[in-house]
Amino acid sequence: MAQQATQVLTTTVEKEAWDLYEVGSNEDVVVLAKRHPDNFYVQHLSYLALYELTGRAMVQAPKGISNLAPLVDAIQNFELGKNGEACKNLNLYFQTQTNPLCFSIIQTAIKIYFRAEAYEDAKNIIVRYKKQWNDLSFIKEELICSYYLKRYDEVIKVFRDNMKLLNDSDIHKLVGMALLFLDRHKEANLIFENIPNKLNLPSFEEKRKMYDSVYRNINELEKKSGSLAHKDLEDMGFAYLFNGEYGKAEKMFLSLTEKLKSKLCNV
């Protein structure tokens, strides 16, 4: 494992390497590292760049001390399935305010935090990055964190403040469930009726009888849920919803939106 230190950029080559990494020129970082094998900072940055390029960690992490070492350790632990240790490594890096942030580092951190279900840590670094760079690249992930932290008022605020960036069916479902937990049922129904790009959902009143019909058969459907199509499972979710079984509705909708979280952490 690499060792940790809090030194800042001190040489021209380190600044050059960081500038390349920050804009996504990962191949150039790797080439630069080959020319400077004794510079621990550049070697660690090359490790991060290779991870961006290949999606896999090197078997042997570079040795030496630099302020990037905790990130290297985090990736090593993450690839070994030691998600808790990986989160500790990330927290060590982020607790030093002078350590630089960029899109790639935040993206990797979110993947690790989400795998460990460390949503508080993920949200903190997302908000910090957003404020520092006035960048909304991770606004979807911020909303997801707030939902899993059960901060439903925050979910609604993030959604309303950034609706144009969150025109996503899975996000709409989380917002709808957040409204239900806040006992704002009419607003939740409006959200569910207008889920984009997926279903042209009926109104609550118009199709209550249809979902009542599904609900009458819910025990049989539950027995077959492992083999049902996506649309049938979604109908079950709305049947639960319209019959006041909000806990079961949430569980069903979240099972259908789990792919969203899976994409984020590449499970």
C-alpha positions in Angstrom: 0.0 0.0 0.0 1.1 3.5 -0.7 1.8 5.9 2.2 0.0 9.1 2.8 1.3 12.7 3.0 -0.3 16.1 2.6 2.3 17.8 0.4 1.0 20.1 -2.4 2.3 20.3 -5.9 5.9 21.4 -5.8 7.4 20.8 -9.1 6.7 21.8 -12.7 6.4 18.2 -13.8 3.8 17.5 -11.1 1.8 20.5 -12.2 2.0 19.4 -15.8 0.8 15.9 -14.9 -2.1 17.2 -12.8 -3.2 19.6 -15.6 -3.2 16.7 -18.1 -5.2 14.4 -15.7 -7.7 17.2 -14.8 -8.7 17.5 -18.5 -8.8 13.8 -19.1 -5.6 13.4 -21.0 -4.8 10.1 -19.3 -2.6 8.6 -22.0 -0.3 11.6 -21.7 -0.1 11.3 -17.9 1.0 7.6 -18.4 3.7 8.7 -20.9 4.9 11.5 -18.6 5.2 9.0 -15.7 7.4 6.8 -17.7 9.9 9.7 -18.1 9.8 10.4 -14.4 9.9 7.0 -12.6 11.3 8.5 -9.3 8.5 11.1 -8.9 6.0 9.5 -6.5 3.3 12.0 -7.2 3.5 11.5 -11.0 3.6 7.7 -10.5 0.4 7.8 -8.3 -1.3 10.1 -10.8 -0.4 7.6 -13.6 -2.0 4.9 -11.5 -5.2 6.9 -11.4 -5.0 7.7 -15.1 -4.6 4.0 -15.9 -7.6 3.2 -13.8 -9.6 5.7 -15.8 -8.4 4.2 -19.1 -8.9 0.5 -18.2 -11.4 0.4 -15.4 -9.1 -2.0 -13.6 -6.5 -1.5 -10.9 -2.9 -2.4 -11.4 -1.9 -5.5 -9.4 1.1 -3.7 -7.9 0.4 -0.1 -6.7 3.3 2.3 -7.0 5.2 2.9 -3.8 6.3 6.1 -2.2 4.7 9.1 -0.5 2.5 11.7 -2.1 -0.8 13.4 -1.2 -2.5 11.2 -3.9 -1.5 8.0 -2.0 -4.9 7.6 -0.2 -6.7 7.6 -3.6 -4.4 4.8 -4.8 -5.1 2.9 -1.6 -8.8 3.4 -2.0 -8.8 1.9 -5.4 -6.7 -1.0 -4.3 -9.1 -1.8 -1.4 -12.1 -1.3 -3.6 -10.9 -3.8 -6.1 -10.2 -6.2 -3.3 -13.8 -5.9 -2.1 -12.7 -4.0 1.1 -15.2 -1.2 0.6 -15.1 0.0 4.2 -11.3 0.5 4.0 -11.7 2.1 0.7 -14.1 4.7 2.1 -11.6 5.4 5.0 -8.9 6.0 2.4 -11.1 8.5 0.5 -12.1 10.3 3.7 -8.4 10.7 4.5 -7.8 12.3 1.1 -10.8 14.6 1.3 -10.3 15.8 4.8 -7.2 17.7 3.6 -8.8 20.7 2.0 -5.7 21.6 -0.1 -5.9 18.2 -1.9 -7.1 18.9 -5.4 -10.5 17.8 -6.8 -11.5 17.1 -10.3 -14.3 15.3 -12.2 -12.5 12.0 -12.4 -11.6 11.8 -8.7 -15.2 12.6 -7.7 -16.6 10.1 -10.2 -14.4 7.3 -8.8 -15.2 8.4 -5.2 -18.9 8.2 -5.8 -18.6 4.7 -7.3 -16.7 3.5 -4.2 -19.0 5.3 -1.7 -22.2 4.0 -3.5 -20.9 0.4 -3.4 -20.3 0.8 0.4 -23.7 2.6 0.7 -21.8 5.5 2.3 -24.3 8.0 1.1 -23.4 10.7 3.6 -19.8 10.7 2.6 -20.8 10.7 -1.1 -23.1 13.6 -0.6 -20.6 15.7 1.3 -18.0 15.4 -1.5 -20.6 16.0 -4.2 -21.7 19.2 -2.5 -18.2 20.3 -1.9 -17.3 19.8 -5.6 -20.4 21.5 -6.8 -19.7 24.6 -4.7 -16.0 24.8 -5.5 -16.5 24.5 -9.3 -20.1 25.6 -9.7 -20.5 22.3 -11.5 -23.8 20.3 -11.5 -22.4 17.2 -13.2 -23.3 15.0 -10.2 -26.7 16.5 -9.3 -28.4 13.2 -10.0 -26.1 11.4 -7.6 -26.8 14.1 -5.0 -30.5 13.5 -5.2 -30.0 9.7 -4.9 -27.9 10.2 -1.8 -30.6 12.4 -0.2 -33.2 9.8 -0.9 -31.2 6.9 0.6 -30.5 9.1 3.6 -34.3 9.6 4.0 -34.0 13.4 3.6 -37.0 13.6 1.5 -37.4 17.4 1.7 -33.9 17.7 0.2 -34.9 15.3 -2.6 -37.8 17.6 -3.5 -35.6 20.7 -3.3 -32.8 19.3 -5.5 -35.4 18.1 -8.0 -37.3 21.4 -8.2 -34.1 23.4 -8.5 -32.7 21.3 -11.3 -35.7 19.8 -13.1 -34.2 20.3 -16.6 -31.1 18.2 -15.6 -33.2 15.5 -13.9 -35.6 14.6 -16.7 -35.1 10.9 -16.0 -37.7 8.2 -15.3 -35.8 6.5 -12.5 -35.2 9.9 -10.7 -38.9 10.7 -11.1 -39.8 7.5 -9.3 -37.6 8.4 -6.4 -39.1 11.8 -6.2 -42.6 10.4 -6.3 -41.7 8.0 -3.4 -40.2 10.9 -1.5 -43.4 12.8 -1.8 -45.4 9.8 -0.6 -43.2 9.6 2.5 -43.9 13.2 3.1 -47.7 12.4 2.9 -48.0 14.6 -0.2 -50.0 12.1 -2.2 -51.5 14.3 -4.8 -48.1 15.7 -5.8 -46.7 12.2 -5.8 -49.4 11.1 -8.1 -48.7 14.0 -10.5 -45.0 12.9 -10.6 -46.0 9.3 -11.3 -48.4 10.3 -14.0 -45.7 12.3 -15.8 -42.7 10.0 -15.7 -40.7 10.9 -18.9 -39.7 8.5 -21.7 -41.2 5.4 -20.1 -44.9 5.0 -19.4 -47.9 7.1 -20.3 -49.4 6.4 -16.9 -53.1 6.8 -16.2 -54.4 9.2 -13.6 -55.2 8.0 -10.1 -59.0 8.4 -10.4 -59.3 7.1 -14.0 -57.5 3.9 -13.5 -58.0 3.1 -9.8 -60.3 0.2 -10.7 -57.7 -1.3 -13.1 -55.1 -1.3 -10.3 -57.7 -2.6 -7.8 -58.0 -5.6 -10.2 -54.3 -6.2 -10.1 -54.4 -5.8 -6.3 -57.0 -8.5 -6.0 -54.5 -10.9 -7.6 -51.5 -9.6 -5.7 -50.9 -12.7 -3.6 -50.6 -14.8 -6.8 -48.4 -12.2 -8.5 -46.1 -12.0 -5.5 -45.5 -15.8 -5.8 -44.5 -15.3 -9.5 -42.6 -12.0 -9.1 -39.3 -13.6 -9.9 -40.4 -14.3 -13.5 -42.7 -11.4 -14.2 -42.0 -8.8 -16.9 -40.9 -5.3 -16.0 -44.4 -3.9 -16.8 -46.1 -6.4 -14.6 -43.9 -5.6 -11.7 -44.5 -1.9 -12.2 -48.3 -2.6 -12.2 -47.8 -4.4 -8.9 -46.0 -1.3 -7.5 -48.9 1.0 -8.5 -51.4 -1.5 -7.1 -49.7 -1.3 -3.8 -49.5 2.5 -4.0 -53.2 3.0 -4.8 -54.2 0.7 -2.0 -52.1 2.4 0.7 -49.3 -0.1 1.0 -46.6 2.5 0.6 -43.8 0.3 2.1 -44.4 -2.5 -0.5 -44.8 0.1 -3.3 -41.4 1.6 -2.3 -39.7 -1.8 -2.3 -41.1 -2.7 -5.7 -40.2 0.7 -7.3 -36.7 0.6 -5.8 -36.2 -3.0 -7.2 -37.0 -1.6 -10.6 -34.7 1.4 -10.2 -31.8 -0.6 -8.7 -30.2 -0.6 -12.1 -29.6 3.2 -11.7 -27.4 2.6 -8.7 -25.8 -0.4 -10.3 -24.7 1.7 -13.3 -23.1 4.2 -10.9 -20.9 1.7 -9.2 -20.4 -0.8 -12.1 -21.6 -3.8 -10.1 
